[in-house]
Amino acid sequence: MNGMNPEIDAYFVNGCGRCPLGGTPDCKAPKWNEEMKELRKIVLSCGLEEELKWSVPCYTLQGKNVAIISAFKAYASLSFFKGSLLKDKHGLLERPGEHTQAARFIRFESVGRIAALAPVLRTYIFEAIELEENGVKVPLNDSSDHAVPEELAEVLNENPVLRAAFDALTPGRRRGYLLHIAQAKQSSTRVARIEKCIPNILRGKGLQDR
């Protein structure tokens, strides 16, 4: 199929590489290999480009992020960066975390369900593509006791995997990151702090955890 990226094939076999389980029978990616491959076919049939971003398959339109395929312990998922703006006539979309504003995902536990929903999924994907083509943005609100720095809000909005990991942190750990990032006076310094924090957030750790 046109547009297939060899790096994605490696992800299906070895996973994201963020934990020691990568490439082992306990890795989440091989467990949901067939489901993700079926989702991949559907997404690529809609004309999106395939890239490896944040160690997971990401699908883009002229460089703009539209959707992500990923594996979790209990299911495979198709996530939309601006899922909150989709009509969701079939009630399939879920919020990754309590404070997630933009991203939404659909969970799958079998190839059969994916195949049955293929026409509907294409409708959702084309709607997401149209949002990008029209430059529609998700209005973001501060839903925390502590203000979310603009730079962090943008990164979380663009990366549903990171957003889900951040939302899954304990309130204390989230607060620690928010304060640490917000204390930087310059935007460039806040961006640098965010980049350094991402690996720990993805591992479910706090700012000072090792």
CORMOJO-V18044 format. One record per pair of residues at least 24 apart in sequence whose C-alpha atoms are under 7 Angstrom apart, sorted by the first residue. I is the first residue (numbers start at 1). J is the second residue. D is the distance in Angstrom with one decimal. If there is no record, write none. Layout:
i:I j:J d:D
i:I j:J d:D
//
This chain:
i:3 j:44 d:7.0
i:3 j:49 d:6.1
i:3 j:50 d:6.3
i:4 j:50 d:6.3
i:5 j:50 d:6.0
i:5 j:51 d:6.6
i:7 j:52 d:6.5
i:8 j:52 d:6.4
i:8 j:57 d:6.0
i:11 j:56 d:6.9
i:16 j:55 d:4.9
i:16 j:56 d:6.1
i:28 j:71 d:5.8
i:28 j:72 d:5.9
i:28 j:73 d:5.8
i:29 j:71 d:5.3
i:32 j:71 d:6.3
i:32 j:76 d:5.9
i:34 j:111 d:6.8
i:35 j:76 d:6.6
i:35 j:110 d:6.3
i:35 j:111 d:5.0
i:36 j:69 d:6.7
i:36 j:76 d:6.5
i:38 j:111 d:6.8
i:42 j:118 d:6.8
i:42 j:122 d:6.8
i:46 j:122 d:6.8
i:46 j:126 d:6.9
i:66 j:128 d:6.5
i:66 j:129 d:6.8
i:75 j:107 d:6.0
i:75 j:108 d:5.5
i:75 j:109 d:5.1
i:76 j:107 d:5.8
i:76 j:108 d:5.2
i:76 j:109 d:6.5
i:77 j:105 d:6.4
i:77 j:106 d:5.5
i:77 j:107 d:4.5
i:77 j:108 d:5.9
i:78 j:105 d:5.5
i:78 j:106 d:5.4
i:78 j:107 d:6.8
i:79 j:103 d:6.9
i:79 j:104 d:5.7
i:79 j:105 d:4.0
i:79 j:106 d:6.4
i:80 j:104 d:5.5
i:80 j:105 d:6.1
i:81 j:157 d:6.8
i:81 j:158 d:6.1
i:81 j:160 d:6.4
i:82 j:138 d:6.7
i:86 j:127 d:6.9
i:86 j:128 d:6.9
i:96 j:164 d:5.3
i:97 j:164 d:5.6
i:97 j:167 d:5.3
i:97 j:168 d:6.8
i:98 j:167 d:6.7
i:99 j:143 d:6.5
i:99 j:167 d:6.4
i:100 j:163 d:6.8
i:101 j:140 d:6.6
i:102 j:138 d:6.2
i:102 j:157 d:5.9
i:103 j:157 d:6.8
i:103 j:160 d:5.7
i:146 j:178 d:7.0
i:148 j:178 d:6.2
i:149 j:182 d:5.9
i:151 j:191 d:6.3
i:152 j:194 d:6.7
i:162 j:202 d:6.2
i:165 j:201 d:6.2
i:165 j:202 d:5.5
i:165 j:204 d:6.5
i:166 j:201 d:6.0
i:169 j:204 d:6.1
i:173 j:206 d:4.9
i:173 j:207 d:6.9
i:176 j:207 d:6.4
i:177 j:207 d:6.2
//
